Amino acid sequence: MKEKILVGLCSYGMSGRVFHAPLLTSHYGFELYSVLERSKNICQNNYPAIKRVKQFDELIKDPLVEIIIINIPDHLHAEFTEAALLAGKHVVVEKPFTLDVASAIRLNKIASERNLHIFVFQNRRWDSDFLTIRSLIESGRLGRIVEFEAHFDRFRPEPTPNTWKEDEKLGTGILYNLGAHLIDQALVLFGLPDAVYADLDIIRSNSKLTDYFTLILYYKRKRAVLRSSYVVKEHPAKYLIHGDLGSFIKSGQDPQEERLNNGWNGDIELIGKEPEKNWGRLYIESNLSGHPEVIKSVPGRYMSFYDEVYKTMRSDFTGAVMAEDGIRVIQIIEAAIQSNKSGTRINISQL
């Protein structure tokens, strides 16, 4: 086996504690080597062998570290990613890659010139529900897809206090947060759309940032509708997909985040197994029973993201979530903001 990839983690906040640290320390190909914690020492309490540093420069100047995880507030992604690249490090940056297309393209150019990789942490590609609908669509059982609707909602009727995500000077709102996941999923399924229309709003009384959106992605003879809100307590479906052979309805949320947050200590390969109550229903004419067919969910597996990072860095694998994927997501977000301001569809030009 080739030597492990030593990793530097920028933060041991929610994403570091819940996602990156558990996945990296469970993966055969990585060693979580150093973590930036300026004032606390929580990570070493959980992982005693890990090296703690207090400055970002210490993280990126360590010659043993091959890759840096940029899991910090959105407005710092571009600055810290550039610093890591200039220090000769590969980078995993959380979504959204950057806050504008121009910065993302510039960073991708820097990485390319130095023969470095930028990976965008789009873990929701490995949600159980998304893996299930992707498999179903690719199977052809729904026929030609004509309408795809996806929801990613939260119930936070009051802004969460003391978080940069709700700070109008630092936060970027729900479109960059949950929207980046929904857009990435739609692009995986259908590619870049021809045009985008968006309705963005602030619907909570005390909110300062966008906390609701509806996006319509226009394709030839097909629409993808993406919706998200912070004021949804319950929704009957997360995905509604209609094709010329039938429809599929899927509810529930992937269990991986909740289980990781609760300190999952079971088999990492079982962490994404959904309860049967969340399995989707397929409605097709060929079903002679008259009842919908229950489609067993594909188990979710966030570890697959790091599988692909490892294969890219240690072999000639080309299928990982790369900077180009992140650029396309930001392109759609910028088009959505422009559409909301103008009240019109915005045509998407190919990169």
ZAMARGU-4260 file (C-alpha; in steps of 0.2 Angstrom, whole numbers, plus 5000, padded with zeros to 4 digits):
<rodrens>
0) 5000/5000/5000 | 5006/5017/4996 | 5010/5029/5011 | 4996/5038/5019 | 4992/5056/5015
5) 4995/5067/5030 | 4981/5080/5032 | 4980/5097/5040 | 4963/5103/5046 | 4959/5121/5047
10) 4946/5120/5060 | 4938/5108/5073 | 4921/5116/5073 | 4905/5108/5068 | 4911/5101/5051
15) 4928/5096/5057 | 4921/5087/5072 | 4906/5079/5063 | 4912/5076/5045 | 4931/5077/5042
20) 4939/5070/5057 | 4929/5055/5059 | 4930/5051/5040 | 4949/5054/5039 | 4953/5044/5054
25) 4943/5030/5048 | 4950/5030/5030 | 4965/5018/5026 | 4973/5031/5015 | 4974/5046/5026
30) 4981/5052/5043 | 4974/5067/5051 | 4990/5074/5056 | 4988/5092/5062 | 4973/5103/5067
35) 4972/5122/5069 | 4964/5126/5086 | 4968/5143/5092 | 4961/5143/5110 | 4954/5126/5113
40) 4961/5109/5113 | 4945/5098/5109 | 4953/5089/5094 | 4967/5082/5104 | 4955/5076/5118
45) 4946/5066/5105 | 4962/5061/5095 | 4977/5062/5107 | 4990/5058/5093 | 4985/5073/5082
50) 4997/5088/5082 | 4988/5104/5087 | 4994/5121/5079 | 4988/5139/5083 | 4992/5148/5067
55) 4987/5144/5049 | 5005/5147/5044 | 5010/5132/5055 | 4998/5121/5046 | 5003/5125/5028
60) 5022/5126/5031 | 5023/5109/5038 | 5033/5099/5025 | 5024/5083/5030 | 5007/5089/5026
65) 5001/5085/5009 | 4983/5092/5009 | 4974/5105/5018 | 4955/5105/5023 | 4948/5122/5021
70) 4933/5121/5033 | 4931/5139/5038 | 4918/5153/5035 | 4913/5155/5017 | 4921/5172/5015
75) 4938/5166/5019 | 4938/5151/5007 | 4947/5160/4993 | 4960/5168/5003 | 4965/5152/5013
80) 4964/5141/4998 | 4976/5152/4989 | 4988/5153/5003 | 4988/5134/5004 | 4991/5132/4986
85) 5005/5144/4986 | 5013/5134/5000 | 5012/5118/4988 | 4997/5110/4996 | 4983/5101/4989
90) 4966/5107/4995 | 4949/5101/5000 | 4938/5116/5002 | 4920/5115/5008 | 4906/5121/4998
95) 4903/5135/4992 | 4920/5134/4983 | 4921/5153/4983 | 4909/5167/4983 | 4911/5172/4965
100) 4916/5164/4949 | 4931/5175/4945 | 4940/5170/4961 | 4936/5151/4958 | 4943/5152/4941
105) 4959/5161/4947 | 4962/5148/4961 | 4959/5134/4948 | 4973/5142/4937 | 4985/5143/4952
110) 4982/5125/4956 | 4984/5119/4938 | 5000/5129/4936 | 5007/5120/4951 | 5001/5103/4947
115) 4990/5103/4963 | 4972/5097/4965 | 4957/5107/4973 | 4943/5096/4979 | 4926/5103/4984
120) 4918/5094/4998 | 4901/5090/4991 | 4897/5076/5003 | 4878/5077/4998 | 4882/5067/4982
125) 4883/5052/4994 | 4867/5055/5003 | 4857/5039/5003 | 4842/5048/4995 | 4852/5056/4981
130) 4861/5039/4977 | 4844/5031/4976 | 4836/5044/4964 | 4852/5044/4954 | 4852/5025/4952
135) 4833/5025/4948 | 4835/5039/4935 | 4850/5030/4926 | 4840/5014/4926 | 4827/5022/4914
140) 4812/5015/4924 | 4805/5033/4924 | 4808/5035/4906 | 4813/5053/4900 | 4813/5065/4915
145) 4802/5080/4912 | 4801/5087/4930 | 4813/5086/4944 | 4809/5094/4961 | 4821/5094/4976
150) 4819/5101/4993 | 4832/5104/5007 | 4824/5113/5021 | 4827/5117/5040 | 4816/5123/5054
155) 4824/5138/5061 | 4811/5151/5063 | 4823/5162/5073 | 4841/5165/5067 | 4853/5155/5077
160) 4863/5167/5088 | 4882/5169/5088 | 4885/5161/5072 | 4894/5169/5057 | 4881/5161/5045
165) 4868/5173/5052 | 4879/5188/5052 | 4875/5199/5037 | 4893/5205/5037 | 4900/5188/5036
170) 4886/5175/5031 | 4881/5171/5013 | 4863/5165/5016 | 4854/5149/5012 | 4857/5150/4993
175) 4876/5148/4996 | 4873/5136/5010 | 4860/5123/5007 | 4858/5129/4989 | 4875/5124/4984
180) 4871/5106/4988 | 4855/5106/4978 | 4863/5114/4963 | 4877/5102/4963 | 4865/5087/4963
185) 4855/5094/4949 | 4871/5097/4939 | 4877/5079/4942 | 4860/5073/4936 | 4857/5084/4921
190) 4872/5095/4918 | 4872/5114/4915 | 4855/5121/4911 | 4851/5133/4897 | 4844/5146/4909
195) 4840/5150/4927 | 4825/5159/4936 | 4826/5163/4954 | 4815/5169/4968 | 4825/5174/4984
200) 4818/5181/4999 | 4821/5185/5018 | 4805/5177/5026 | 4810/5177/5045 | 4806/5192/5055
205) 4823/5194/5062 | 4834/5188/5048 | 4846/5199/5038 | 4851/5186/5025 | 4842/5176/5012
210) 4833/5161/5020 | 4821/5156/5006 | 4823/5152/4988 | 4815/5143/4973 | 4826/5140/4958
215) 4820/5134/4941 | 4834/5127/4930 | 4828/5126/4912 | 4833/5111/4901 | 4826/5106/4884
220) 4809/5098/4888 | 4814/5097/4906 | 4813/5108/4922 | 4823/5105/4938 | 4815/5115/4953
225) 4826/5117/4968 | 4818/5124/4984 | 4825/5128/5002 | 4818/5137/5017 | 4822/5139/5035
230) 4804/5139/5040 | 4799/5121/5035 | 4794/5110/5050 | 4789/5095/5039 | 4788/5092/5021
235) 4779/5077/5013 | 4793/5074/5000 | 4811/5078/4998 | 4812/5073/4979 | 4798/5072/4967
240) 4803/5066/4950 | 4791/5064/4935 | 4795/5055/4919 | 4785/5049/4904 | 4784/5031/4911
245) 4780/5036/4929 | 4784/5046/4945 | 4795/5043/4960 | 4792/5052/4977 | 4805/5051/4991
250) 4804/5058/5009 | 4816/5058/5024 | 4834/5064/5027 | 4850/5055/5025 | 4855/5048/5043
255) 4874/5051/5041 | 4875/5069/5048 | 4864/5065/5063 | 4874/5049/5067 | 4891/5057/5065
260) 4885/5071/5076 | 4880/5059/5090 | 4897/5051/5090 | 4893/5036/5078 | 4904/5021/5084
265) 4897/5007/5073 | 4903/5000/5057 | 4907/5015/5046 | 4899/5006/5031 | 4882/5005/5039
270) 4881/5023/5044 | 4871/5028/5029 | 4858/5014/5030 | 4841/5022/5029 | 4826/5016/5039
275) 4812/5008/5029 | 4800/5021/5032 | 4810/5033/5021 | 4811/5022/5006 | 4804/5030/4991
280) 4788/5025/4981 | 4788/5022/4962 | 4772/5024/4952 | 4772/5017/4935 | 4759/5010/4923
285) 4767/4993/4922 | 4764/4990/4940 | 4748/4979/4939 | 4745/4978/4958 | 4739/4996/4958
290) 4750/5000/4972 | 4767/5010/4971 | 4782/5000/4971 | 4793/5002/4986 | 4811/5006/4981
295) 4824/5001/4994 | 4836/5015/4997 | 4855/5014/4992 | 4865/5016/5008 | 4873/5033/5010
300) 4892/5034/5011 | 4901/5050/5014 | 4918/5040/5014 | 4917/5039/4995 | 4922/5057/4994
305) 4938/5054/5002 | 4940/5037/4992 | 4940/5048/4977 | 4952/5061/4984 | 4964/5047/4988
310) 4963/5039/4971 | 4966/5055/4962 | 4981/5059/4973 | 4989/5042/4972 | 4983/5036/4954
315) 4976/5043/4938 | 4957/5043/4944 | 4948/5058/4936 | 4930/5057/4944 | 4932/5066/4960
320) 4923/5083/4965 | 4935/5095/4958 | 4937/5114/4956 | 4927/5114/4940 | 4912/5107/4948
325) 4913/5121/4961 | 4914/5134/4948 | 4898/5128/4939 | 4889/5129/4956 | 4894/5147/4959
330) 4890/5151/4941 | 4872/5145/4944 | 4871/5155/4961 | 4877/5171/4952 | 4864/5168/4939
335) 4851/5166/4952 | 4855/5182/4961 | 4855/5191/4944 | 4838/5183/4940 | 4830/5188/4957
340) 4836/5206/4954 | 4830/5208/4937 | 4814/5196/4938 | 4819/5187/4922 | 4827/5171/4916
345) 4846/5172/4915 | 4854/5162/4901 | 4869/5151/4906 | 4884/5151/4894 | 4895/5136/4894
350) 4912/5138/4903
</rodrens>
